[in-house]
Amino acid sequence: MTLKDAAKQLTLSAETLRRLAISKQIPAIRIGKRWMVPTQYVKDLISGHAENWTPGPHGDLQYNPPAITSESLPQDTNGAQ
């Protein structure tokens, strides 16, 4: 999503997000004159799951999806085996 759209959803100014992108405090890439922010990152920030994003080898943030465990899977309540 564009940086401008991300700023609207996060109720921040586009300039604030641009500064964060330049300093690699948020994951973003620049394509021509436009900054793009991963949609999943914005969704995680809104839902309070920013811990899914950790620093990568180059100082940028990378997405690390939560591990799937047997506790996180829906349980079969029909008794089928």
N, C-alpha and C positions, 0 to 999 in steps of 0.2 A: 504494500500500500504506500501511497505517497506520504512524505513527511507531513504535508499539510493535513491530510486526512487523519493521520495518526495523532497529530496535535489536537484536532477537533475531538476525537474520541477520548483522549486523555485529559482534556480541558487544560492544555498547556499552550503556550505560544509556539508558533512554528520556529521562531528564532531560538527559543530555549532548546527545542529538540535538535535544531541544526547544530548548535554548539555542543550538545551531548554527542551527536554523531561524529563531529569532527574530532572530538577528544576520545572517541571510541568507548564512551560510557554506555552507549546503546548500540545494538547491532544495526547497521545501516550501510548502504552502498550508494555511491553517486553514479548516476547514469546521465552523462551530459551535464545539464544544469539542474537535474532533478535528484533529490535524495529519496531513496526507497527504504522503508522499514518493514521487516517481516511481520505479516499479519499475526502470526502465532505469538510473537513477542508482545504485541499490543494486547491481544486477548489474555495472555498470561499476566500482564501487569494489571489489567482490569479485574481479573478474577483472583488476584493475590498469589499467583504461582510464578513469580519472577525467579524463584530459586531454581527453576528449570533451565536457567541461562547462566553459564559459568564462563570465566575467562578462558580463551583459547590460547594456543601457543604464540600468537602474534599480538596478544593484548586485546583482541576483539572478543565479543561475547558469542558463544556458541550454544545452540539448543541441545539440551540433554533431556529427552523425554523421560518421564518417571518409569521406573522398572515395573513390569507386569508381574504381579505375584498372585498366588492362589487366593489370597485375601481380597485382592482388588477385582477379581472376576465375579460376575453374577453367579449366585448359587442356584442350582437346579432344585426347584421346589416341587417338581412333579414326581419325584422318586424314580425317574428313569436312570438306568445305569448303562 
